[in-house]
Amino acid sequence: MTITKKQNGTALEIAIEGRLDTMTAPQLEAELSKSLPEADSLVLDCAGLEYISSAGLRVLLTAHKALSRKGGMTVTHVNEIVQEVFEVTGFSDILNIE
């Protein structure tokens, strides 16, 4: 998985490419742990995300909870496979997906 981070003041944008699963979720979790305390909002660009597992969903839920008291989190460019996982798990009702 590749993570690309852009910080503009307190607005954080992270693009992820590849698979977000048990093996790669700790990498995203570590990046978010470093970056979220300074961020008021997060845009998570999933244009290159091919697959997400329950471990990846846990990382997204943690980030969503951390930012819900701030400016929030938006998930963008979700493909059909990832969108189906969000819908089946109920994450489409929790996350702001554009």
PDB file as gemmi writes it, atoms N, CA and C in Angstrom:
CRYST1    1.000    1.000    1.000  90.00  90.00  90.00 P 1                      
ATOM      1  N   MET A   1       0.849  -1.179   0.000  1.00  0.00           N  
ATOM      2  CA  MET A   1       0.000   0.000   0.000  1.00  0.00           C  
ATOM      3  C   MET A   1       0.893   1.240   0.000  1.00  0.00           C  
ATOM      4  N   THR A   2       0.454   2.229  -0.753  1.00  0.00           N  
ATOM      5  CA  THR A   2       1.158   3.506  -0.818  1.00  0.00           C  
ATOM      6  C   THR A   2       0.277   4.580  -0.188  1.00  0.00           C  
ATOM      7  N   ILE A   3       0.873   5.393   0.682  1.00  0.00           N  
ATOM      8  CA  ILE A   3       0.164   6.492   1.338  1.00  0.00           C  
ATOM      9  C   ILE A   3       0.825   7.795   0.922  1.00  0.00           C  
ATOM     10  N   THR A   4       0.012   8.719   0.403  1.00  0.00           N  
ATOM     11  CA  THR A   4       0.503  10.040   0.038  1.00  0.00           C  
ATOM     12  C   THR A   4      -0.229  11.062   0.897  1.00  0.00           C  
ATOM     13  N   LYS A   5       0.536  11.895   1.589  1.00  0.00           N  
ATOM     14  CA  LYS A   5      -0.042  12.849   2.543  1.00  0.00           C  
ATOM     15  C   LYS A   5       0.210  14.277   2.080  1.00  0.00           C  
ATOM     16  N   LYS A   6      -0.844  15.114   2.165  1.00  0.00           N  
ATOM     17  CA  LYS A   6      -0.730  16.552   1.908  1.00  0.00           C  
ATOM     18  C   LYS A   6      -1.371  17.273   3.078  1.00  0.00           C  
ATOM     19  N   GLN A   7      -0.640  18.202   3.644  1.00  0.00           N  
ATOM     20  CA  GLN A   7      -1.160  18.981   4.769  1.00  0.00           C  
ATOM     21  C   GLN A   7      -1.225  20.441   4.350  1.00  0.00           C  
ATOM     22  N   ASN A   8      -2.389  21.045   4.493  1.00  0.00           N  
ATOM     23  CA  ASN A   8      -2.574  22.457   4.197  1.00  0.00           C  
ATOM     24  C   ASN A   8      -3.166  23.098   5.449  1.00  0.00           C  
ATOM     25  N   GLY A   9      -2.299  23.616   6.298  1.00  0.00           N  
ATOM     26  CA  GLY A   9      -2.758  24.143   7.587  1.00  0.00           C  
ATOM     27  C   GLY A   9      -3.277  22.997   8.436  1.00  0.00           C  
ATOM     28  N   THR A  10      -4.548  23.076   8.827  1.00  0.00           N  
ATOM     29  CA  THR A  10      -5.134  21.997   9.621  1.00  0.00           C  
ATOM     30  C   THR A  10      -5.953  21.033   8.770  1.00  0.00           C  
ATOM     31  N   ALA A  11      -5.967  21.257   7.444  1.00  0.00           N  
ATOM     32  CA  ALA A  11      -6.664  20.352   6.527  1.00  0.00           C  
ATOM     33  C   ALA A  11      -5.680  19.293   6.041  1.00  0.00           C  
ATOM     34  N   LEU A  12      -6.025  18.049   6.251  1.00  0.00           N  
ATOM     35  CA  LEU A  12      -5.163  16.932   5.886  1.00  0.00           C  
ATOM     36  C   LEU A  12      -5.813  16.146   4.764  1.00  0.00           C  
ATOM     37  N   GLU A  13      -5.035  15.799   3.749  1.00  0.00           N  
ATOM     38  CA  GLU A  13      -5.509  14.926   2.680  1.00  0.00           C  
ATOM     39  C   GLU A  13      -4.558  13.742   2.575  1.00  0.00           C  
ATOM     40  N   ILE A  14      -5.132  12.559   2.613  1.00  0.00           N  
ATOM     41  CA  ILE A  14      -4.342  11.339   2.476  1.00  0.00           C  
ATOM     42  C   ILE A  14      -4.930  10.512   1.344  1.00  0.00           C  
ATOM     43  N   ALA A  15      -4.065  10.139   0.414  1.00  0.00           N  
ATOM     44  CA  ALA A  15      -4.458   9.253  -0.686  1.00  0.00           C  
ATOM     45  C   ALA A  15      -3.839   7.885  -0.414  1.00  0.00           C  
ATOM     46  N   ILE A  16      -4.648   6.848  -0.562  1.00  0.00           N  
ATOM     47  CA  ILE A  16      -4.135   5.498  -0.361  1.00  0.00           C  
ATOM     48  C   ILE A  16      -4.322   4.686  -1.634  1.00  0.00           C  
ATOM     49  N   GLU A  17      -3.310   3.892  -1.940  1.00  0.00           N  
ATOM     50  CA  GLU A  17      -3.335   3.044  -3.126  1.00  0.00           C  
ATOM     51  C   GLU A  17      -2.987   1.618  -2.723  1.00  0.00           C  
ATOM     52  N   GLY A  18      -3.647   0.668  -3.347  1.00  0.00           N  
ATOM     53  CA  GLY A  18      -3.369  -0.734  -3.070  1.00  0.00           C  
ATOM     54  C   GLY A  18      -4.436  -1.354  -2.200  1.00  0.00           C  
ATOM     55  N   ARG A  19      -4.016  -2.234  -1.308  1.00  0.00           N  
ATOM     56  CA  ARG A  19      -4.919  -2.973  -0.438  1.00  0.00           C  
ATOM     57  C   ARG A  19      -4.788  -2.482   1.006  1.00  0.00           C  
ATOM     58  N   LEU A  20      -5.914  -2.235   1.633  1.00  0.00           N  
ATOM     59  CA  LEU A  20      -5.939  -1.853   3.051  1.00  0.00           C  
ATOM     60  C   LEU A  20      -6.475  -3.060   3.811  1.00  0.00           C  
ATOM     61  N   ASP A  21      -5.553  -3.867   4.326  1.00  0.00           N  
ATOM     62  CA  ASP A  21      -5.923  -5.120   4.973  1.00  0.00           C  
ATOM     63  C   ASP A  21      -5.113  -5.318   6.250  1.00  0.00           C  
ATOM     64  N   THR A  22      -5.116  -6.509   6.773  1.00  0.00           N  
ATOM     65  CA  THR A  22      -4.442  -6.808   8.034  1.00  0.00           C  
ATOM     66  C   THR A  22      -2.953  -6.462   7.988  1.00  0.00           C  
ATOM     67  N   MET A  23      -2.340  -6.666   6.837  1.00  0.00           N  
ATOM     68  CA  MET A  23      -0.906  -6.411   6.705  1.00  0.00           C  
ATOM     69  C   MET A  23      -0.582  -4.918   6.582  1.00  0.00           C  
ATOM     70  N   THR A  24      -1.466  -4.146   5.966  1.00  0.00           N  
ATOM     71  CA  THR A  24      -1.157  -2.740   5.681  1.00  0.00           C  
ATOM     72  C   THR A  24      -1.877  -1.744   6.593  1.00  0.00           C  
ATOM     73  N   ALA A  25      -2.920  -2.179   7.279  1.00  0.00           N  
ATOM     74  CA  ALA A  25      -3.671  -1.269   8.157  1.00  0.00           C  
ATOM     75  C   ALA A  25      -2.788  -0.608   9.208  1.00  0.00           C  
ATOM     76  N   PRO A  26      -1.832  -1.334   9.817  1.00  0.00           N  
ATOM     77  CA  PRO A  26      -0.969  -0.664  10.803  1.00  0.00           C  
ATOM     78  C   PRO A  26      -0.168   0.501  10.211  1.00  0.00           C  
ATOM     79  N   GLN A  27       0.169   0.432   8.951  1.00  0.00           N  
ATOM     80  CA  GLN A  27       0.893   1.524   8.285  1.00  0.00           C  
ATOM     81  C   GLN A  27       0.025   2.785   8.223  1.00  0.00           C  
ATOM     82  N   LEU A  28      -1.238   2.638   7.823  1.00  0.00           N  
ATOM     83  CA  LEU A  28      -2.144   3.784   7.776  1.00  0.00           C  
ATOM     84  C   LEU A  28      -2.453   4.269   9.185  1.00  0.00           C  
ATOM     85  N   GLU A  29      -2.637   3.355  10.107  1.00  0.00           N  
ATOM     86  CA  GLU A  29      -2.925   3.724  11.498  1.00  0.00           C  
ATOM     87  C   GLU A  29      -1.783   4.555  12.087  1.00  0.00           C  
ATOM     88  N   ALA A  30      -0.551   4.164  11.798  1.00  0.00           N  
ATOM     89  CA  ALA A  30       0.611   4.910  12.300  1.00  0.00           C  
ATOM     90  C   ALA A  30       0.661   6.309  11.699  1.00  0.00           C  
ATOM     91  N   GLU A  31       0.387   6.422  10.410  1.00  0.00           N  
ATOM     92  CA  GLU A  31       0.392   7.735   9.752  1.00  0.00           C  
ATOM     93  C   GLU A  31      -0.702   8.630  10.325  1.00  0.00           C  
ATOM     94  N   LEU A  32      -1.883   8.078  10.534  1.00  0.00           N  
ATOM     95  CA  LEU A  32      -2.985   8.862  11.098  1.00  0.00           C  
ATOM     96  C   LEU A  32      -2.701   9.262  12.538  1.00  0.00           C  
ATOM     97  N   SER A  33      -2.092   8.387  13.300  1.00  0.00           N  
ATOM     98  CA  SER A  33      -1.753   8.712  14.691  1.00  0.00           C  
ATOM     99  C   SER A  33      -0.809   9.904  14.780  1.00  0.00           C  
ATOM    100  N   LYS A  34       0.115   9.993  13.818  1.00  0.00           N  
ATOM    101  CA  LYS A  34       1.051  11.128  13.778  1.00  0.00           C  
ATOM    102  C   LYS A  34       0.370  12.398  13.305  1.00  0.00           C  
ATOM    103  N   SER A  35      -0.532  12.273  12.333  1.00  0.00           N  
ATOM    104  CA  SER A  35      -1.059  13.447  11.641  1.00  0.00           C  
ATOM    105  C   SER A  35      -2.360  14.006  12.207  1.00  0.00           C  
ATOM    106  N   LEU A  36      -3.213  13.164  12.752  1.00  0.00           N  
ATOM    107  CA  LEU A  36      -4.537  13.627  13.177  1.00  0.00           C  
ATOM    108  C   LEU A  36      -4.538  14.634  14.322  1.00  0.00           C  
ATOM    109  N   PRO A  37      -3.630  14.555  15.287  1.00  0.00           N  
ATOM    110  CA  PRO A  37      -3.687  15.551  16.357  1.00  0.00           C  
ATOM    111  C   PRO A  37      -3.573  16.996  15.860  1.00  0.00           C  
ATOM    112  N   GLU A  38      -2.887  17.207  14.748  1.00  0.00           N  
ATOM    113  CA  GLU A  38      -2.707  18.551  14.204  1.00  0.00           C  
ATOM    114  C   GLU A  38      -3.764  18.914  13.169  1.00  0.00           C  
ATOM    115  N   ALA A  39      -4.621  17.951  12.803  1.00  0.00           N  
ATOM    116  CA  ALA A  39      -5.600  18.181  11.742  1.00  0.00           C  
ATOM    117  C   ALA A  39      -6.988  18.436  12.310  1.00  0.00           C  
ATOM    118  N   ASP A  40      -7.722  19.327  11.641  1.00  0.00           N  
ATOM    119  CA  ASP A  40      -9.122  19.555  11.973  1.00  0.00           C  
ATOM    120  C   ASP A  40     -10.047  18.818  11.030  1.00  0.00           C  
ATOM    121  N   SER A  41      -9.546  18.472   9.841  1.00  0.00           N  
ATOM    122  CA  SER A  41     -10.355  17.741   8.873  1.00  0.00           C  
ATOM    123  C   SER A  41      -9.458  16.812   8.067  1.00  0.00           C  
ATOM    124  N   LEU A  42     -10.086  15.771   7.525  1.00  0.00           N  
ATOM    125  CA  LEU A  42      -9.357  14.790   6.731  1.00  0.00           C  
ATOM    126  C   LEU A  42     -10.166  14.448   5.498  1.00  0.00           C  
ATOM    127  N   VAL A  43      -9.501  14.485   4.352  1.00  0.00           N  
ATOM    128  CA  VAL A  43     -10.061  13.945   3.117  1.00  0.00           C  
ATOM    129  C   VAL A  43      -9.240  12.709   2.801  1.00  0.00           C  
ATOM    130  N   LEU A  44      -9.910  11.571   2.747  1.00  0.00           N  
ATOM    131  CA  LEU A  44      -9.250  10.309   2.449  1.00  0.00           C  
ATOM    132  C   LEU A  44      -9.590   9.939   1.013  1.00  0.00           C  
ATOM    133  N   ASP A  45      -8.610  10.081   0.133  1.00  0.00           N  
ATOM    134  CA  ASP A  45      -8.798   9.822  -1.298  1.00  0.00           C  
ATOM    135  C   ASP A  45      -8.549   8.335  -1.564  1.00  0.00           C  
ATOM    136  N   CYS A  46      -9.596   7.639  -1.958  1.00  0.00           N  
ATOM    137  CA  CYS A  46      -9.524   6.186  -2.162  1.00  0.00           C  
ATOM    138  C   CYS A  46      -9.508   5.808  -3.639  1.00  0.00           C  
ATOM    139  N   ALA A  47      -9.108   6.727  -4.505  1.00  0.00           N  
ATOM    140  CA  ALA A  47      -9.099   6.443  -5.945  1.00  0.00           C  
ATOM    141  C   ALA A  47      -8.259   5.219  -6.282  1.00  0.00           C  
ATOM    142  N   GLY A  48      -7.174   5.009  -5.567  1.00  0.00           N  
ATOM    143  CA  GLY A  48      -6.298   3.880  -5.835  1.00  0.00           C  
ATOM    144  C   GLY A  48      -6.501   2.695  -4.915  1.00  0.00           C  
ATOM    145  N   LEU A  49      -7.523   2.762  -4.056  1.00  0.00           N  
ATOM    146  CA  LEU A  49      -7.770   1.674  -3.106  1.00  0.00           C  
ATOM    147  C   LEU A  49      -8.484   0.529  -3.821  1.00  0.00           C  
ATOM    148  N   GLU A  50      -7.861  -0.641  -3.825  1.00  0.00           N  
ATOM    149  CA  GLU A  50      -8.401  -1.802  -4.532  1.00  0.00           C  
ATOM    150  C   GLU A  50      -9.255  -2.689  -3.639  1.00  0.00           C  
ATOM    151  N   TYR A  51      -8.946  -2.699  -2.334  1.00  0.00           N  
ATOM    152  CA  TYR A  51      -9.595  -3.640  -1.421  1.00  0.00           C  
ATOM    153  C   TYR A  51      -9.492  -3.099  -0.007  1.00  0.00           C  
ATOM    154  N   ILE A  52     -10.508  -3.362   0.814  1.00  0.00           N  
ATOM    155  CA  ILE A  52     -10.456  -3.003   2.228  1.00  0.00           C  
ATOM    156  C   ILE A  52     -11.015  -4.157   3.058  1.00  0.00           C  
ATOM    157  N   SER A  53     -10.303  -4.501   4.118  1.00  0.00           N  
ATOM    158  CA  SER A  53     -10.736  -5.580   5.016  1.00  0.00           C  
ATOM    159  C   SER A  53     -11.276  -4.971   6.307  1.00  0.00           C  
ATOM    160  N   SER A  54     -11.668  -5.841   7.227  1.00  0.00           N  
ATOM    161  CA  SER A  54     -12.175  -5.365   8.518  1.00  0.00           C  
ATOM    162  C   SER A  54     -11.103  -4.594   9.282  1.00  0.00           C  
ATOM    163  N   ALA A  55      -9.841  -4.952   9.104  1.00  0.00           N  
ATOM    164  CA  ALA A  55      -8.756  -4.207   9.763  1.00  0.00           C  
ATOM    165  C   ALA A  55      -8.692  -2.784   9.223  1.00  0.00           C  
ATOM    166  N   GLY A  56      -8.890  -2.622   7.937  1.00  0.00           N  
ATOM    167  CA  GLY A  56      -8.916  -1.290   7.330  1.00  0.00           C  
ATOM    168  C   GLY A  56     -10.125  -0.493   7.782  1.00  0.00           C  
ATOM    169  N   LEU A  57     -11.258  -1.155   7.888  1.00  0.00           N  
ATOM    170  CA  LEU A  57     -12.472  -0.485   8.362  1.00  0.00           C  
ATOM    171  C   LEU A  57     -12.285   0.032   9.780  1.00  0.00           C  
ATOM    172  N   ARG A  58     -11.601  -0.743  10.610  1.00  0.00           N  
ATOM    173  CA  ARG A  58     -11.345  -0.321  11.997  1.00  0.00           C  
ATOM    174  C   ARG A  58     -10.520   0.965  12.031  1.00  0.00           C  
ATOM    175  N   VAL A  59      -9.524   1.061  11.151  1.00  0.00           N  
ATOM    176  CA  VAL A  59      -8.685   2.266  11.089  1.00  0.00           C  
ATOM    177  C   VAL A  59      -9.536   3.468  10.663  1.00  0.00           C  
ATOM    178  N   LEU A  60     -10.406   3.269   9.673  1.00  0.00           N  
ATOM    179  CA  LEU A  60     -11.270   4.374   9.223  1.00  0.00           C  
ATOM    180  C   LEU A  60     -12.236   4.803  10.319  1.00  0.00           C  
ATOM    181  N   LEU A  61     -12.782   3.852  11.050  1.00  0.00           N  
ATOM    182  CA  LEU A  61     -13.713   4.185  12.128  1.00  0.00           C  
ATOM    183  C   LEU A  61     -13.016   4.972  13.232  1.00  0.00           C  
ATOM    184  N   THR A  62     -11.800   4.582  13.561  1.00  0.00           N  
ATOM    185  CA  THR A  62     -11.021   5.298  14.574  1.00  0.00           C  
ATOM    186  C   THR A  62     -10.758   6.737  14.138  1.00  0.00           C  
ATOM    187  N   ALA A  63     -10.383   6.924  12.880  1.00  0.00           N  
ATOM    188  CA  ALA A  63     -10.139   8.278  12.359  1.00  0.00           C  
ATOM    189  C   ALA A  63     -11.429   9.087  12.346  1.00  0.00           C  
ATOM    190  N   HIS A  64     -12.524   8.455  11.938  1.00  0.00           N  
ATOM    191  CA  HIS A  64     -13.818   9.136  11.905  1.00  0.00           C  
ATOM    192  C   HIS A  64     -14.208   9.628  13.302  1.00  0.00           C  
ATOM    193  N   LYS A  65     -14.025   8.771  14.314  1.00  0.00           N  
ATOM    194  CA  LYS A  65     -14.356   9.162  15.686  1.00  0.00           C  
ATOM    195  C   LYS A  65     -13.467  10.305  16.171  1.00  0.00           C  
ATOM    196  N   ALA A  66     -12.186  10.245  15.839  1.00  0.00           N  
ATOM    197  CA  ALA A  66     -11.253  11.291  16.274  1.00  0.00           C  
ATOM    198  C   ALA A  66     -11.596  12.645  15.656  1.00  0.00           C  
ATOM    199  N   LEU A  67     -12.088  12.629  14.431  1.00  0.00           N  
ATOM    200  CA  LEU A  67     -12.370  13.887  13.736  1.00  0.00           C  
ATOM    201  C   LEU A  67     -13.820  14.335  13.855  1.00  0.00           C  
ATOM    202  N   SER A  68     -14.676  13.520  14.433  1.00  0.00           N  
ATOM    203  CA  SER A  68     -16.086  13.895  14.537  1.00  0.00           C  
ATOM    204  C   SER A  68     -16.285  15.109  15.436  1.00  0.00           C  
ATOM    205  N   ARG A  69     -15.361  15.335  16.349  1.00  0.00           N  
ATOM    206  CA  ARG A  69     -15.451  16.497  17.242  1.00  0.00           C  
ATOM    207  C   ARG A  69     -14.774  17.719  16.640  1.00  0.00           C  
ATOM    208  N   LYS A  70     -14.177  17.536  15.461  1.00  0.00           N  
ATOM    209  CA  LYS A  70     -13.489  18.633  14.774  1.00  0.00           C  
ATOM    210  C   LYS A  70     -14.226  18.923  13.473  1.00  0.00           C  
ATOM    211  N   GLY A  71     -13.500  19.033  12.387  1.00  0.00           N  
ATOM    212  CA  GLY A  71     -14.095  19.359  11.092  1.00  0.00           C  
ATOM    213  C   GLY A  71     -14.610  18.178  10.302  1.00  0.00           C  
ATOM    214  N   GLY A  72     -14.361  16.959  10.777  1.00  0.00           N  
ATOM    215  CA  GLY A  72     -14.902  15.778  10.123  1.00  0.00           C  
ATOM    216  C   GLY A  72     -13.960  15.132   9.128  1.00  0.00           C  
ATOM    217  N   MET A  73     -14.420  14.019   8.595  1.00  0.00           N  
ATOM    218  CA  MET A  73     -13.649  13.234   7.644  1.00  0.00           C  
ATOM    219  C   MET A  73     -14.522  12.945   6.433  1.00  0.00           C  
ATOM    220  N   THR A  74     -13.950  13.078   5.252  1.00  0.00           N  
ATOM    221  CA  THR A  74     -14.641  12.780   4.004  1.00  0.00           C  
ATOM    222  C   THR A  74     -13.848  11.733   3.239  1.00  0.00           C  
ATOM    223  N   VAL A  75     -14.542  10.732   2.739  1.00  0.00           N  
ATOM    224  CA  VAL A  75     -13.930   9.685   1.926  1.00  0.00           C  
ATOM    225  C   VAL A  75     -14.341   9.934   0.479  1.00  0.00           C  
ATOM    226  N   THR A  76     -13.356  10.020  -0.422  1.00  0.00           N  
ATOM    227  CA  THR A  76     -13.653  10.344  -1.815  1.00  0.00           C  
ATOM    228  C   THR A  76     -13.151   9.263  -2.767  1.00  0.00           C  
ATOM    229  N   HIS A  77     -13.685   9.296  -3.977  1.00  0.00           N  
ATOM    230  CA  HIS A  77     -13.261   8.440  -5.093  1.00  0.00           C  
ATOM    231  C   HIS A  77     -13.279   6.956  -4.752  1.00  0.00           C  
ATOM    232  N   VAL A  78     -14.380   6.500  -4.193  1.00  0.00           N  
ATOM    233  CA  VAL A  78     -14.514   5.099  -3.792  1.00  0.00           C  
ATOM    234  C   VAL A  78     -14.978   4.272  -4.984  1.00  0.00           C  
ATOM    235  N   ASN A  79     -14.274   3.157  -5.265  1.00  0.00           N  
ATOM    236  CA  ASN A  79     -14.691   2.307  -6.378  1.00  0.00           C  
ATOM    237  C   ASN A  79     -15.844   1.397  -5.950  1.00  0.00           C  
ATOM    238  N   GLU A  80     -16.389   0.639  -6.893  1.00  0.00           N  
ATOM    239  CA  GLU A  80     -17.569  -0.188  -6.625  1.00  0.00           C  
ATOM    240  C   GLU A  80     -17.301  -1.264  -5.579  1.00  0.00           C  
ATOM    241  N   ILE A  81     -16.132  -1.875  -5.615  1.00  0.00           N  
ATOM    242  CA  ILE A  81     -15.810  -2.958  -4.678  1.00  0.00           C  
ATOM    243  C   ILE A  81     -15.771  -2.435  -3.253  1.00  0.00           C  
ATOM    244  N   VAL A  82     -15.070  -1.319  -3.045  1.00  0.00           N  
ATOM    245  CA  VAL A  82     -14.963  -0.733  -1.701  1.00  0.00           C  
ATOM    246  C   VAL A  82     -16.325  -0.188  -1.266  1.00  0.00           C  
ATOM    247  N   GLN A  83     -17.065   0.425  -2.170  1.00  0.00           N  
ATOM    248  CA  GLN A  83     -18.398   0.945  -1.839  1.00  0.00           C  
ATOM    249  C   GLN A  83     -19.315  -0.185  -1.377  1.00  0.00           C  
ATOM    250  N   GLU A  84     -19.211  -1.339  -2.016  1.00  0.00           N  
ATOM    251  CA  GLU A  84     -20.039  -2.481  -1.615  1.00  0.00           C  
ATOM    252  C   GLU A  84     -19.692  -2.932  -0.198  1.00  0.00           C  
ATOM    253  N   VAL A  85     -18.411  -2.932   0.145  1.00  0.00           N  
ATOM    254  CA  VAL A  85     -17.995  -3.277   1.516  1.00  0.00           C  
ATOM    255  C   VAL A  85     -18.574  -2.260   2.494  1.00  0.00           C  
ATOM    256  N   PHE A  86     -18.511  -0.968   2.146  1.00  0.00           N  
ATOM    257  CA  PHE A  86     -19.078   0.065   3.015  1.00  0.00           C  
ATOM    258  C   PHE A  86     -20.584  -0.145   3.206  1.00  0.00           C  
ATOM    259  N   GLU A  87     -21.285  -0.507   2.145  1.00  0.00           N  
ATOM    260  CA  GLU A  87     -22.732  -0.686   2.243  1.00  0.00           C  
ATOM    261  C   GLU A  87     -23.094  -1.920   3.060  1.00  0.00           C  
ATOM    262  N   VAL A  88     -22.407  -3.036   2.831  1.00  0.00           N  
ATOM    263  CA  VAL A  88     -22.704  -4.277   3.542  1.00  0.00           C  
ATOM    264  C   VAL A  88     -22.428  -4.138   5.038  1.00  0.00           C  
ATOM    265  N   THR A  89     -21.385  -3.398   5.389  1.00  0.00           N  
ATOM    266  CA  THR A  89     -21.002  -3.252   6.798  1.00  0.00           C  
ATOM    267  C   THR A  89     -21.714  -2.096   7.506  1.00  0.00           C  
ATOM    268  N   GLY A  90     -22.439  -1.271   6.767  1.00  0.00           N  
ATOM    269  CA  GLY A  90     -23.112  -0.124   7.360  1.00  0.00           C  
ATOM    270  C   GLY A  90     -22.244   1.121   7.432  1.00  0.00           C  
ATOM    271  N   PHE A  91     -21.014   1.038   6.949  1.00  0.00           N  
ATOM    272  CA  PHE A  91     -20.123   2.194   6.972  1.00  0.00           C  
ATOM    273  C   PHE A  91     -20.626   3.311   6.053  1.00  0.00           C  
ATOM    274  N   SER A  92     -21.413   2.968   5.050  1.00  0.00           N  
ATOM    275  CA  SER A  92     -21.949   4.005   4.163  1.00  0.00           C  
ATOM    276  C   SER A  92     -22.919   4.921   4.923  1.00  0.00           C  
ATOM    277  N   ASP A  93     -23.462   4.442   6.029  1.00  0.00           N  
ATOM    278  CA  ASP A  93     -24.351   5.267   6.862  1.00  0.00           C  
ATOM    279  C   ASP A  93     -23.563   6.104   7.867  1.00  0.00           C  
ATOM    280  N   ILE A  94     -22.335   5.701   8.140  1.00  0.00           N  
ATOM    281  CA  ILE A  94     -21.507   6.378   9.144  1.00  0.00           C  
ATOM    282  C   ILE A  94     -20.592   7.423   8.511  1.00  0.00           C  
ATOM    283  N   LEU A  95     -19.928   7.031   7.431  1.00  0.00           N  
ATOM    284  CA  LEU A  95     -18.929   7.890   6.801  1.00  0.00           C  
ATOM    285  C   LEU A  95     -19.554   8.873   5.824  1.00  0.00           C  
ATOM    286  N   ASN A  96     -18.892  10.007   5.649  1.00  0.00           N  
ATOM    287  CA  ASN A  96     -19.271  10.979   4.623  1.00  0.00           C  
ATOM    288  C   ASN A  96     -18.522  10.582   3.360  1.00  0.00           C  
ATOM    289  N   ILE A  97     -19.231   9.949   2.414  1.00  0.00           N  
ATOM    290  CA  ILE A  97     -18.606   9.444   1.194  1.00  0.00           C  
ATOM    291  C   ILE A  97     -19.059  10.301   0.021  1.00  0.00           C  
ATOM    292  N   GLU A  98     -18.078  10.814  -0.706  1.00  0.00           N  
ATOM    293  CA  GLU A  98     -18.380  11.645  -1.900  1.00  0.00           C  
ATOM    294  C   GLU A  98     -17.857  10.975  -3.142  1.00  0.00           C  
TER     295      GLU A  98                                                      
END                                                                             
